[in-house]
Amino acid sequence: MRARPSTAFVLHALWLLAATLSACAQETWESAMQAGHQAVQRGDYPEAERIYAAAVTKAEAFGRKDRRVAVTLSELAHVYATQGKYVEAEPAYLRALEIYQDVHGEAHPDVAATLNNLGVLHRMHGQYAQAEPLLERALAIKEKVLGRDHPDVALGLSNLAMVHVAQGHYAQAEPLYQRALAIREKALGAEHPDVAKSLEDYAAMLRKARRSDDAAKLEERATAIRSKQGRASAVKPQG
């Protein structure tokens, strides 16, 4: 009579099979994400969109609420937004946000980043009333989780300032730009490219507010930083 395998053996074999399938799925998903990233680097956004859309399905093999699904959706939404496909980008960001909140809770950098991206999306679409509360929530989470002087907080301040500038609310935008600049100078150094970016954004706001003299001073500082960075890149030894 043929012997039957023990229950323990069968369970172990099933566990090994599940582990193998999971490893294959992980490799397939990671390969797709890498291919999507390469397509973005080439500027081939239609191809990146196709790859990331397929990668969402691969990620869902781990579970529809798996963090990898949110990561993939975020990349897909970014590609949509880059192509001006705001209607397609919003639901992808919203689903990613829901998953991140389920996985991490409200106070997490992934949640803040997705709220920020949604806010920027609404701003780019001219939906300032929707953008402002999203960016404010993102900023509050970053301040709580990362600290008030973290460079990511400066980015959140700048994005919120841009919403105010777009509506002509220069008095509300200015202290946000000032704080973002101060954070970047302290955290990154006075000659960092991000400091130059803060100076340029602040100067652009001042010009819109018809404060050309103040703007020119900031532009002069930004130009000096950019020039110095350019010279440093030119003399950097090639490896």
Buried (B, 14 or more C-beta within 10 A) or exposed (E): EEEEEEEEEEEEEEEEEEEEEEEEBBEBBEEBBEBBBEBBEEEBBEBBBBBBBBBBEBBBBBEEEBBBBBBBBBBBBBBBBBBEBBEBBBEBBBBBBBBBBEBBEEEBBBBBBBBBBBBBBBBBBEBBEBBBEBBBBBBBBBBEBBEEBBBBBBBBBBBBBBBBBBBEBBEBBBEBBBBBBBBBBEBBEEBBEBBBBBBBBBBBBBBBBEBEEBBEEBBEBBEEBBEEBEEEEEEEEEE
